[in-house]
């Protein structure tokens, strides 16, 4: 991505299709079972700790990444490169280095997530474990308001998106909907969210809200003969008495 200028989404799709096969061959076409207490504690609960270990590890890494972005210029540089890498280069930013560092952080976080999932499942099943999780991650990022084309990202938004996807999955499973059918429900739900969050719908909602506010001001004037606080605070609002 950083050296050969491959599109990040294309690189994601390449690993999405080939990464599991490579891992399966590395494992010798087997699914090793992790039968030890340490694996159970990492994927479950440490004795004496009331909170599950995956939640603790997730919170720690979120805090580390948030502090790192807060105390450095990486967030600004990453957004600059995402918006326009050529303009970023003219301002003294090396897009290749920023992309490389960003993907290093991504790789570490992904490795930790996979480590937690493997220990939670108790076996290293590279074929079936977390199947299609890549698409859930992309959807979570999109729902969180991040720009897939680059230039805007939010950790808080990504967390909200991830929990939205997880709640949707668990809700559909609790309704005893088949796993394959869940994908269709999820697709419809995501389409609705994307449409609602689209600039066209937001602009339309703003116009409707302004029209409703204007109608409310006119109604108040007709009843009382005096402009209300909204009309006073907004002198540009057209108000006609006696209509």
N, C-alpha and C positions, 0 to 999 in steps of 0.2 A: 504494500500500500504506500509506504513512504518512499521507496526507491524506484519501483517500476510503475508508480502512479495508477495502480489498480483501484477501481472504485471500491470503497469499503463494503457496500452492499453486495457486490460481486464476490469479494473475498469471503463474506459471511455465507453466501450460498454455496461456494466451493467447499468450505469446511462442513456446511450443513449436509451436503451429499456425500463427501468423502471422508470426513473426520472419523465417523463411527467405524467405517470399514478398516481404516488404518489402525485404530485402537483395537479392533477385533483381531487383526492379524498379529499385532504386538503381543496380545494376550495368548497367542497360540490357539486362536479359535475356541477359547474356553471362557467360562464365567467364574473366576475364582471367588470362593466364599470367604468372608472375613469373620472368623469365629474366635473373637477374643473380647475381653472386657473393655479394653481401650476403645475399640471400634464402637461398641455399644454406648459408651459414655459420650463419644464425640457426636454420634448420630442421635443420641437420646438425651439422657439426663445424667449429670455427674452426681454421685452420691453426696447428699447434704445440700445440694444447690436446688432451690425451688424452680428455677427457670431453665428451660431446655437449652442445651448447648448450642444448637444451630441459631437460636435467637440471639444468644450472647455474642457469638462470632459475627453474625450479621451486623449487630449494633456496633461492635468494635470497628469493623471495616468501614461502615458508613461514617462513623465519627472520624476515623483516620483520613479518609478521602476528603471529608468536609473541611477538616482542619488544614489539610495540605493545600486545597484549593483556596482557602481563606488567607493563608499566610504566604502564598506565592502568586505569581502572575499567570499560572498555567491556564486558569479558566479564561482569562482575557485573551491570551495567546491562542488557545484552542478555538474560541469563538471567532477570532480574527481570521485564522486559517480556514475555518469552515465557511465564513462569508466570502472571502476573496483571498486565496493564497498568494496571488501575484501582488496585491496591495500589501499584504502582510510582509512579503519578502522585501518590498521597497522600504518598509518601516523597520528593517533590521531583524525581522523574525524569520527563522529558518523553518519553513513548513515541514520539511522532512524530519527534522529532529522533534518537532512538536507532535507529529503523527506517530513517530516511533515511540516517544515517551507515553503518549496516550494509549497506544495499543499494549505497551508493557503493563501499564496499570490495569487495563482491561483484562489482560491475560492472567494477572495475579488474582484478580477478583473472580474470574471464571474458574480458575484452578481451585480456589477455596470453596466456591459453590459446588463444584464437582466432587471435591473431597468430602464435603458434608453429605451430599446425596449418596455417595458410595457407602459411607459409614452408616447412614441411616437405613439404607436398604440391606446392608450386611453382605453385599456381594458386588463384584465389579462386572456388571452386565452392560457392556458398551453398545449393545444393539438395541435394547429395550428401555434401559434406564433413562429417565428424563427425555423420552422421545417427543420430538416437536417442541421442546422447551425453547429452542432458538426463536421460533415464531412468536411464542408467548413473550419473550424478552423484547422483541421488536415492537410488538403491540403495546407492551407496558410503557416503553419509551415514547411511542406515539401518543398514547392516552395521556401521558404526563406532560404533554405540551412541548416536547422537544422536537426540534426540526431534524427530520431524517436526512435532509440535504446538507445539514451542518449549519453552524453559526449561532445556535441557541440550545442550551441544555440546562436542566435543573435536577439536582439530586432529589429534592423534595417531590417534584412532579413525577420522577421515575419511581419513587417508592409508592406514591399514591397509585400510579398505573399498575405496578406489580401487585399490590393488594387488591385492586379492582379485578384483575385477571384471576387471582387466586380465589376471591369470593365468588366470581362467576363460575369457575370450575367446580368448587365445592357445592354451590347451590344446584348446579345441573346434576352432579353426581347424587346429591341427596334426593333429587326427584326421580332417581333410578332411570336416568336417560343413558342410553348406550354411549360408550366412549367415542365411537366413530360419529355418532349423531351430534355429540357435543361440539364438534368442529363446526358444523353448520350453524348451530345456535350462536356460537362464539363469533362467527363471521358476521351474522346479522347484527349482533350487539355492537361489534366494533364499527360496522358501517354506520349504524345510527349515531354512535358517539362521534365519529369523524364528521358526519354531516352537521350535527349540532355544533361542533367546534369549528366548523369552516368559517372563513371570513364573510362569505355571502350571507350565511344564516345570522351571524353576529351583527352585521350591518343592518339586516332586515329587522332584527329584534330591537336594535337601537332606534330605528325609525318608528316602529310601532310604539315603543315606550314614550318617545317624544310626542307622538300624536296623542296618546292617551293623556299625558300630562297637560298638553294644550287644551284638550277637550275638558279636562277637569277644571282648569283655570276659568275657561269660558262659562262653565256651568255654575261655578261659584259666583262669578260676577253677575250672571243673570238673576241669581237668587237674592244676593245681598246688595248688589249695586256697587260694591267696593271690591277692588282687587285683593286677592289673598296674598299671603307671604310669598308664595311661589312666583306670582306675577311681579311683586315688588323686587324680589331678588333677581329676577330675570327680565329686565326691561325690554328685551328684544321679543318677548312673547306677545304675539298679536292679540290684543284684548279690545273688544268692542262692547260698549254698553248699550243696553236697550234692545238687544237682539233676542 
